[in-house]
Amino acid sequence: MEKNAKYQKLFFANLSKKIHEWTARNRVQEQEIYKLLHSITGTAASIGLDRMSDAANHLSKLVQEKSLVLWNQEEWTEFLQSILLYIDLDTDWPVNKELTSKTLDQQRATILILENDLGFLQFLRENLEELGYNVLMATTQDRALQLFFDQKPDYLIIDYHLNGLTGLDVMKHISSHATSILTPIMIISGDCSEALAEKVYLTHALDFVTKPINFKVLHAMIRNRLFHIQTLKKQITTDQLTNTFNRTYLYDWLNHKKREFYRSKESFSLVMLDLDNFKHVNDTYGHLIGDQVLIKLAQELKRNIRAEDSVVRYGGEEFIVLMPGISGRDAVKRMNEVLQSFKNIQHHAKGEHFRISFTCGVTEFNAEEKVEDLILQADLALYKGKRAGKGQVNQYNPELDSYLETGTEDQVHISIVDDDSIIREMLADRLEELTFAGKPVIVSTYKTGEIFLQANIPSNGKHVVLLDGVMPGMDGTEVLRDIRSRDQDTIVVMLTGRQKDADIIKALEIGADDYITKPFSLDELVARLKRIVNRHKGGVRR
């Protein structure tokens, strides 16, 4: 929190200034509201204001990115109420209302009930708890919304008849967000009319159940919904080629383990591995054979790890293995066994056969470590193995922290292109601390793509561009396309708040070298930059 205080102060000062500016104008365009919310979503989470980021992300889905519709002050202040609660508009410093969530048993589904009839609420709670569910209870809309956004329940039950409002009024606040995060909602009512049922389903509620409640049917319905949601989430978090998990699962798993550690004190190990000389396989035998090698590695990993372990395709030929309840030393031993087994596999192509190995880095999480550091640490151990001859497993130790500093002798220039001044300053402060081969990096910042493209970038050394995906004027993908039309050597890392796979795939197809999804960890960003700078030479990865 202490290291984020500077950026939080600047963030809230800028936000207060923006709100005062809008107040003076009275009317603002809807696209301005969208841009503000998009900026808050990425920036707030990056400086430790996760609840505020979630609230902004929820609201951004309710407005149009390009809309010119005018909102008056009463309309936009009411709409942004959940954001305005975080700041004191009479001062330059925030009234920080971040709440600490109570960690729940993640092995059981959590159901949130909004019901103001205490007798019926107790009846629901007791029956659902007997069925093995965690139950959260709310008797008011405000409390229900707080629990919904803070605790992120797996299922939501809302009574239609509430004091002074209806369940449909509550749905206006949460329907879009619940749909985006795949949280099913049930409306219950004593009114069994077809007209009400139609109204309920038009709000995107998944279920409408009338009283009296048949708990056998209710349980079967909830279990059915959760099963299908779990199946759908698996599809979303699964890499289609290798049938392993993807980055979405990785970050959800790490965040869960971070919260769970303070309750269970169970440590875990994270393993990062990278196929050796994989580019040679693709160049020699073609990408279809390369895909077969990736599939075979994924199968070998899953065959040799424990049931509780998870395999994640991190990107390209890189995989991460998540190993709960196991020490770094034991993880090294297990991965050495996997390595020896994989090295013995013969791959066949064009009438030939070949063998391939991987290099592996291992790190262990404990009370002193931050989850955000784990990928960086595992990558440092992996990179040490790459430079020491490949085909080996190494465990992280603190002496490796400066290991990558000798990875390049070129001067490194970093251009930060982002319309958010907080992101620009935060990144510049952190990246100016970096050195490569004893040389400090040269950092430049640009608030628009147009200004960046007109700048005179030094031609010596390596050039890295951190490029925001959504900016006024030229979009990030347009800037990327312009860069690639004349330059294949510049390293481009997209900073995107867009969660859609299509947007990320589009950026990679145009020529982005990597992407970071906002909110991001500065430590992870630094680790990714070190890796890509040291493995990139003349537009070709080593």
DRENGU-177547 format. One record per residue (C-alpha): residue in three letters; chain; x, z, y. Coordinates in steps of 0.02 Angstrom, whole numbers, m for minus. Example, Ala and Ser with C-alpha at 12.3 -4.5 7.8 and 13.67 -1.06 7.14 Angstrom:
BEGIN
   rest   kette     east       up    north
    ALA       A      615      390     m225
    SER       A      684      357      m53
***
This chain:
BEGIN
   rest   kette     east       up    north
    MET       A        0        0        0
    GLU       A      140       43      119
    LYS       A      220     m129      110
    ASN       A       49     m209      141
    ALA       A       10     m101      293
    LYS       A       95     m219      416
    TYR       A        0     m370      352
    GLN       A     m165     m275      342
    LYS       A     m146     m222      524
    LEU       A     m111     m400      579
    PHE       A     m250     m466      468
    PHE       A     m382     m351      541
    ALA       A     m320     m379      718
    ASN       A     m341     m568      695
    LEU       A     m509     m546      611
    SER       A     m572     m434      752
    LYS       A     m511     m562      878
    LYS       A     m606     m699      787
    ILE       A     m767     m596      781
    HIS       A     m754     m554      967
    GLU       A     m728     m739     1002
    TRP       A     m883     m785      903
    THR       A     m983     m649      989
    ALA       A     m939     m722     1159
    ARG       A     m995     m894     1100
    ASN       A    m1152     m827     1016
    ARG       A    m1171     m983      905
    VAL       A    m1049    m1042      772
    GLN       A    m1051    m1188      652
    GLU       A    m1079    m1155      468
    GLN       A     m914    m1241      425
    GLU       A     m824    m1112      533
    ILE       A     m904     m973      432
    TYR       A     m849    m1058      271
    LYS       A     m670    m1077      332
    LEU       A     m662     m894      386
    LEU       A     m729     m835      218
    HIS       A     m611     m951      122
    SER       A     m464     m881      222
    ILE       A     m519     m700      194
    THR       A     m540     m729        6
    GLY       A     m359     m782      m15
    THR       A     m276     m671      114
    ALA       A     m367     m506       86
    ALA       A     m330     m501     m101
    SER       A     m148     m546      m69
    ILE       A     m125     m393       43
    GLY       A     m216     m264      m64
    LEU       A     m396     m283       m1
    ASP       A     m474     m340     m165
    ARG       A     m653     m281     m129
    MET       A     m655     m373       36
    SER       A     m589     m529      m49
    ASP       A     m727     m520     m181
    ALA       A     m860     m500      m46
    ALA       A     m793     m650       51
    ASN       A     m782     m755     m107
    HIS       A     m964     m715     m146
    LEU       A    m1023     m763       28
    SER       A     m920     m924       34
    LYS       A    m1023     m993     m108
    LEU       A    m1180     m977       m1
    VAL       A    m1122    m1091      141
    GLN       A    m1069    m1273      151
    GLU       A     m888    m1322      185
    LYS       A     m931    m1468      300
    SER       A    m1097    m1410      375
    LEU       A    m1121    m1425      564
    VAL       A    m1277    m1314      564
    LEU       A    m1271    m1187      706
    TRP       A    m1295    m1001      668
    ASN       A    m1342     m881      808
    GLN       A    m1262     m710      823
    GLU       A    m1402     m617      735
    GLU       A    m1394     m737      588
    TRP       A    m1205     m737      562
    THR       A    m1182     m550      590
    GLU       A    m1317     m511      462
    PHE       A    m1242     m636      339
    LEU       A    m1066     m564      362
    GLN       A    m1121     m383      356
    SER       A    m1023     m345      196
    ILE       A     m866     m410      283
    LEU       A     m895     m327      451
    LEU       A     m911     m157      366
    TYR       A     m724     m162      335
    ILE       A     m672     m172      517
    ASP       A     m694      m70      674
    LEU       A     m730     m199      809
    ASP       A     m685      m76      947
    THR       A     m505      m60      888
    ASP       A     m368     m166      815
    TRP       A     m353      m64      656
    PRO       A     m468      m67      504
    VAL       A     m588       61      441
    ASN       A     m531       31      262
    LYS       A     m677       62      145
    GLU       A     m592        2      m13
    LEU       A     m664       97     m160
    THR       A     m574      146     m317
    SER       A     m673       88     m469
    LYS       A     m698      206     m613
    THR       A     m619      127     m765
    LEU       A     m747       98     m901
    ASP       A     m727       76    m1087
    GLN       A     m695     m111    m1092
    GLN       A     m729     m122    m1278
    ARG       A     m917      m99    m1249
    ALA       A    m1029     m208    m1141
    THR       A    m1082     m128     m977
    ILE       A    m1261     m144     m917
    LEU       A    m1315     m107     m738
    ILE       A    m1497      m53     m713
    LEU       A    m1586      m56     m545
    GLU       A    m1744       47     m561
    ASN       A    m1823      173     m440
    ASP       A    m1940      251     m567
    LEU       A    m1827      393     m627
    GLY       A    m1927      422     m785
    PHE       A    m1917      241     m840
    LEU       A    m1735      231     m785
    GLN       A    m1692      378     m897
    PHE       A    m1791      299    m1038
    LEU       A    m1691      137    m1023
    ARG       A    m1524      227    m1010
    GLU       A    m1550      335    m1164
    ASN       A    m1606      190    m1273
    LEU       A    m1468       73    m1217
    GLU       A    m1334      206    m1239
    GLU       A    m1397      239    m1415
    LEU       A    m1367       53    m1448
    GLY       A    m1186       73    m1393
    TYR       A    m1189        5    m1216
    ASN       A    m1108       79    m1062
    VAL       A    m1246      105     m934
    LEU       A    m1232      107     m744
    MET       A    m1385      164     m647
    ALA       A    m1445      128     m470
    THR       A    m1607      173     m384
    THR       A    m1578       75     m223
    GLN       A    m1527     m102     m182
    ASP       A    m1372      m47      m85
    ARG       A    m1308       59     m230
    ALA       A    m1344      m81     m354
    LEU       A    m1249     m209     m249
    GLN       A    m1101      m90     m233
    LEU       A    m1095      m61     m421
    PHE       A    m1119     m246     m457
    PHE       A     m973     m303     m350
    ASP       A     m860     m154     m391
    GLN       A     m888     m131     m577
    LYS       A     m931     m310     m627
    PRO       A    m1056     m266     m765
    ASP       A    m1084     m382     m913
    TYR       A    m1273     m382     m894
    LEU       A    m1395     m334     m756
    ILE       A    m1574     m270     m775
    ILE       A    m1683     m263     m618
    ASP       A    m1860     m198     m605
    TYR       A    m1971     m316     m506
    HIS       A    m2062     m177     m412
    LEU       A    m1946      m75     m302
    ASN       A    m1976       32     m148
    GLY       A    m2010      m85       m2
    LEU       A    m1945     m241      m90
    THR       A    m1947     m338     m252
    GLY       A    m1820     m387     m381
    LEU       A    m1825     m563     m309
    ASP       A    m1762     m494     m142
    VAL       A    m1613     m420     m233
    MET       A    m1582     m585     m322
    LYS       A    m1555     m670     m153
    HIS       A    m1397     m564     m131
    ILE       A    m1321     m585     m303
    SER       A    m1393     m737     m391
    SER       A    m1257     m860     m339
    HIS       A    m1113     m740     m374
    ALA       A    m1187     m683     m540
    THR       A    m1202     m864     m595
    SER       A    m1023     m902     m544
    ILE       A     m952     m758     m647
    LEU       A    m1073     m784     m793
    THR       A    m1168     m620     m777
    PRO       A    m1344     m637     m852
    ILE       A    m1488     m552     m760
    MET       A    m1652     m488     m830
    ILE       A    m1806     m451     m723
    ILE       A    m1931     m330     m798
    SER       A    m2110     m305     m737
    GLY       A    m2281     m239     m783
    ASP       A    m2352     m402     m713
    CYS       A    m2353     m532     m851
    SER       A    m2427     m675     m749
    GLU       A    m2358     m851     m769
    ALA       A    m2343     m866     m580
    LEU       A    m2223     m719     m571
    ALA       A    m2124     m781     m721
    GLU       A    m2100     m949     m634
    LYS       A    m2040     m863     m474
    VAL       A    m1916     m759     m573
    TYR       A    m1840     m906     m666
    LEU       A    m1825    m1004     m503
    THR       A    m1703     m869     m442
    HIS       A    m1589     m911     m591
    ALA       A    m1627     m749     m681
    LEU       A    m1596     m781     m865
    ASP       A    m1733     m669     m937
    PHE       A    m1905     m607     m886
    VAL       A    m1972     m463     m993
    THR       A    m2140     m377     m970
    LYS       A    m2183     m196    m1001
    PRO       A    m2207     m107    m1118
    ILE       A    m2030     m138    m1179
    ASN       A    m2001     m177    m1362
    PHE       A    m1823     m112    m1383
    LYS       A    m1787     m207    m1543
    VAL       A    m1826     m370    m1453
    LEU       A    m1736     m313    m1296
    HIS       A    m1578     m271    m1393
    ALA       A    m1582     m436    m1487
    MET       A    m1605     m529    m1321
    ILE       A    m1460     m439    m1236
    ARG       A    m1347     m462    m1387
    ASN       A    m1392     m646    m1395
    ARG       A    m1355     m672    m1209
    LEU       A    m1189     m580    m1218
    PHE       A    m1137     m680    m1372
    HIS       A    m1169     m846    m1285
    ILE       A    m1083     m787    m1126
    GLN       A     m933     m730    m1227
    THR       A     m927     m900    m1313
    LEU       A     m937     m990    m1147
    LYS       A     m802     m881    m1070
    LYS       A     m692     m918    m1220
    GLN       A     m711    m1103    m1184
    ILE       A     m667    m1074    m1001
    THR       A     m513     m971    m1045
    THR       A     m451    m1082    m1186
    ASP       A     m320    m1220    m1175
    GLN       A     m404    m1370    m1255
    LEU       A     m246    m1446    m1330
    THR       A     m170    m1295    m1416
    ASN       A     m325    m1186    m1435
    THR       A     m230    m1042    m1356
    PHE       A     m284     m946    m1201
    ASN       A     m248    m1010    m1025
    ARG       A     m193     m929     m861
    THR       A     m369     m871     m819
    TYR       A     m368     m762     m974
    LEU       A     m189     m705     m939
    TYR       A     m227     m633     m768
    ASP       A     m390     m554     m826
    TRP       A     m297     m473     m972
    LEU       A     m156     m407     m862
    ASN       A     m278     m337     m733
    HIS       A     m376     m252     m871
    LYS       A     m218     m179     m950
    LYS       A     m161     m117     m780
    ARG       A     m323      m21     m756
    GLU       A     m327       39     m937
    PHE       A     m149      104     m934
    TYR       A     m193      247     m817
    ARG       A     m323      304     m942
    SER       A     m241      271    m1111
    LYS       A      m55      269    m1062
    GLU       A      m33      130    m1192
    SER       A      113       18    m1149
    PHE       A      129     m164    m1197
    SER       A      255     m305    m1202
    LEU       A      246     m477    m1124
    VAL       A      342     m622    m1200
    MET       A      378     m786    m1113
    LEU       A      446     m933    m1211
    ASP       A      493    m1111    m1170
    LEU       A      528    m1255    m1291
    ASP       A      708    m1315    m1285
    ASN       A      745    m1497    m1239
    PHE       A      560    m1538    m1244
    LYS       A      579    m1676    m1115
    HIS       A      695    m1765    m1238
    VAL       A      557    m1758    m1370
    ASN       A      431    m1836    m1251
    ASP       A      553    m1969    m1191
    THR       A      611    m2014    m1367
    TYR       A      452    m2003    m1470
    GLY       A      312    m2008    m1341
    HIS       A      189    m1882    m1273
    LEU       A       75    m1887    m1426
    ILE       A      217    m1821    m1533
    GLY       A      256    m1696    m1396
    ASP       A       76    m1635    m1404
    GLN       A       92    m1615    m1593
    VAL       A      246    m1506    m1567
    LEU       A      150    m1397    m1442
    ILE       A        6    m1379    m1565
    LYS       A      126    m1334    m1706
    LEU       A      211    m1202    m1598
    ALA       A       44    m1125    m1552
    GLN       A       m7    m1120    m1735
    GLU       A      158    m1041    m1784
    LEU       A      143     m909    m1649
    LYS       A      m34     m863    m1700
    ARG       A       13     m860    m1884
    ASN       A      155     m736    m1855
    ILE       A       84     m616    m1726
    ARG       A      m35     m471    m1751
    ALA       A     m225     m486    m1736
    GLU       A     m223     m388    m1573
    ASP       A      m93     m502    m1491
    SER       A     m140     m651    m1383
    VAL       A      m54     m819    m1357
    VAL       A      m69     m901    m1185
    ARG       A      m15    m1076    m1138
    TYR       A       62    m1041     m969
    GLY       A       95    m1222     m924
    GLY       A      176    m1375    m1001
    GLU       A      291    m1315    m1140
    GLU       A      286    m1132    m1085
    PHE       A      189     m999    m1178
    ILE       A      161     m813    m1153
    VAL       A      126     m689    m1293
    LEU       A       36     m528    m1245
    MET       A       75     m386    m1365
    PRO       A      m18     m221    m1334
    GLY       A       50      m57    m1403
    ILE       A      221     m125    m1449
    SER       A      392      m88    m1376
    GLY       A      507     m219    m1303
    ARG       A      631     m191    m1444
    ASP       A      498     m221    m1578
    ALA       A      435     m373    m1483
    VAL       A      611     m447    m1483
    LYS       A      624     m420    m1670
    ARG       A      457     m502    m1703
    MET       A      494     m651    m1590
    ASN       A      662     m678    m1675
    GLU       A      569     m694    m1839
    VAL       A      450     m822    m1760
    LEU       A      598     m917    m1687
    GLN       A      687     m932    m1855
    SER       A      526     m988    m1939
    PHE       A      491    m1119    m1805
    LYS       A      668    m1188    m1806
    ASN       A      650    m1228    m1992
    ILE       A      497    m1339    m1964
    GLN       A      529    m1526    m1980
    HIS       A      434    m1637    m1858
    HIS       A      410    m1820    m1902
    ALA       A      402    m1971    m1786
    LYS       A      451    m2155    m1795
    GLY       A      518    m2137    m1971
    GLU       A      633    m1996    m1916
    HIS       A      625    m1808    m1926
    PHE       A      688    m1681    m1802
    ARG       A      690    m1494    m1772
    ILE       A      666    m1402    m1608
    SER       A      688    m1222    m1549
    PHE       A      625    m1114    m1408
    THR       A      705     m987    m1292
    CYS       A      616     m823    m1262
    GLY       A      615     m680    m1135
    VAL       A      536     m510    m1170
    THR       A      488     m368    m1055
    GLU       A      396     m203    m1081
    PHE       A      271     m124     m963
    ASN       A      283       62     m929
    ALA       A      229      185     m796
    GLU       A      369      136     m676
    GLU       A      337      m51     m685
    LYS       A      208     m155     m594
    VAL       A      106     m279     m693
    GLU       A      146     m407     m558
    ASP       A      331     m395     m602
    LEU       A      313     m432     m787
    ILE       A      309     m621     m779
    LEU       A      459     m619     m663
    GLN       A      556     m504     m780
    ALA       A      515     m603     m937
    ASP       A      564     m763     m849
    LEU       A      731     m691     m796
    ALA       A      769     m645     m977
    LEU       A      711     m819    m1031
    TYR       A      820     m906     m904
    LYS       A      971     m806     m957
    GLY       A      943     m873    m1133
    LYS       A      928    m1051    m1070
    ARG       A     1095    m1040     m981
    ALA       A     1178     m953    m1128
    GLY       A     1142    m1092    m1252
    LYS       A      953    m1090    m1287
    GLY       A      868    m1048    m1452
    GLN       A      875     m859    m1428
    VAL       A      772     m706    m1381
    ASN       A      827     m591    m1239
    GLN       A      751     m431    m1172
    TYR       A      743     m399     m986
    ASN       A      854     m269     m905
    PRO       A      874     m232     m717
    GLU       A     1046     m312     m714
    LEU       A      960     m481     m729
    ASP       A      874     m464     m559
    SER       A     1015     m557     m472
    TYR       A     1048     m676     m617
    LEU       A      962     m827     m543
    GLU       A     1057     m816     m380
    THR       A     1195     m923     m456
    GLY       A     1077    m1056     m520
    THR       A     1101    m1184     m380
    GLU       A     1236    m1224     m256
    ASP       A     1121    m1322     m141
    GLN       A     1049    m1256       21
    VAL       A      864    m1222       m8
    HIS       A      736    m1262      129
    ILE       A      559    m1192      111
    SER       A      414    m1260      214
    ILE       A      255    m1156      219
    VAL       A      104    m1262      266
    ASP       A      m51    m1152      286
    ASP       A     m179    m1133      425
    ASP       A     m190     m945      394
    SER       A      m64     m857      507
    ILE       A      m64     m701      398
    ILE       A      m17     m800      242
    ARG       A      118     m893      339
    GLU       A      196     m734      407
    MET       A      183     m638      243
    LEU       A      264     m779      144
    ALA       A      399     m807      275
    ASP       A      445     m622      279
    ARG       A      463     m617       91
    LEU       A      549     m784       64
    GLU       A      676     m759      202
    GLU       A      747     m619       93
    LEU       A      791     m744      m44
    THR       A      964     m814      m74
    PHE       A     1028     m950     m190
    ALA       A     1214     m951     m232
    GLY       A     1239     m826      m92
    LYS       A     1155     m937       36
    PRO       A      997     m876      123
    VAL       A      850     m995      115
    ILE       A      792    m1081      274
    VAL       A      605    m1052      300
    SER       A      494    m1153      417
    THR       A      307    m1131      444
    TYR       A      172    m1256      495
    LYS       A      m11    m1222      531
    THR       A      m72    m1399      491
    GLY       A      m22    m1540      377
    GLU       A       m7    m1660      523
    ILE       A      122    m1551      612
    PHE       A      221    m1533      449
    LEU       A      224    m1720      416
    GLN       A      292    m1752      591
    ALA       A      430    m1622      575
    ASN       A      613    m1667      548
    ILE       A      657    m1591      379
    PRO       A      845    m1577      341
    SER       A      897    m1703      209
    ASN       A     1033    m1595      132
    GLY       A      996    m1475      m11
    LYS       A      830    m1442      m97
    HIS       A      663    m1441       m7
    VAL       A      514    m1337      m67
    VAL       A      341    m1355       10
    LEU       A      211    m1218      m13
    LEU       A       53    m1315       29
    ASP       A     m119    m1241       60
    GLY       A     m258    m1337      m26
    VAL       A     m392    m1317      110
    MET       A     m344    m1342      292
    PRO       A     m426    m1413      448
    GLY       A     m385    m1595      477
    MET       A     m285    m1663      329
    ASP       A     m329    m1580      164
    GLY       A     m187    m1515       57
    THR       A     m209    m1655      m69
    GLU       A     m197    m1784       71
    VAL       A      m34    m1708      130
    LEU       A       30    m1707      m49
    ARG       A      m15    m1889      m70
    ASP       A       79    m1931       90
    ILE       A      233    m1836       29
    ARG       A      234    m1923     m140
    SER       A      211    m2095      m63
    ARG       A      390    m2085        4
    ASP       A      475    m1937      m80
    GLN       A      486    m1887     m264
    ASP       A      622    m1756     m243
    THR       A      532    m1627     m135
    ILE       A      463    m1483     m239
    VAL       A      279    m1455     m197
    VAL       A      185    m1298     m248
    MET       A        0    m1296     m205
    LEU       A      m78    m1135     m140
    THR       A     m260    m1152     m189
    GLY       A     m414    m1045     m181
    ARG       A     m505    m1176     m282
    GLN       A     m540    m1117     m458
    LYS       A     m604    m1284     m524
    ASP       A     m492    m1363     m655
    ALA       A     m532    m1535     m583
    ASP       A     m454    m1491     m415
    ILE       A     m296    m1423     m497
    ILE       A     m282    m1572     m615
    LYS       A     m303    m1689     m466
    ALA       A     m158    m1604     m373
    LEU       A      m46    m1613     m527
    GLU       A      m89    m1796     m554
    ILE       A      m43    m1837     m373
    GLY       A      124    m1754     m398
    ALA       A      118    m1565     m369
    ASP       A      255    m1476     m467
    ASP       A      157    m1315     m486
    TYR       A       10    m1219     m413
    ILE       A      m29    m1040     m367
    THR       A     m209     m982     m359
    LYS       A     m255     m866     m216
    PRO       A     m251     m717     m218
    PHE       A      m73     m716     m284
    SER       A       65     m592     m312
    LEU       A      218     m617     m202
    ASP       A      328     m566     m347
    GLU       A      252     m698     m459
    LEU       A      269     m829     m322
    VAL       A      453     m785     m300
    ALA       A      481     m794     m488
    ARG       A      398     m965     m498
    LEU       A      501    m1029     m351
    LYS       A      664     m969     m428
    ARG       A      622    m1052     m592
    ILE       A      570    m1218     m520
    VAL       A      715    m1228     m395
    ASN       A      844    m1193     m528
    ARG       A      767    m1313     m653
    HIS       A      737    m1455     m532
    LYS       A      870    m1581     m484
    GLY       A      841    m1746     m396
    GLY       A      656    m1747     m440
    VAL       A      694    m1722     m627
    ARG       A      678    m1556     m717
    ARG       A      829    m1497     m816
***
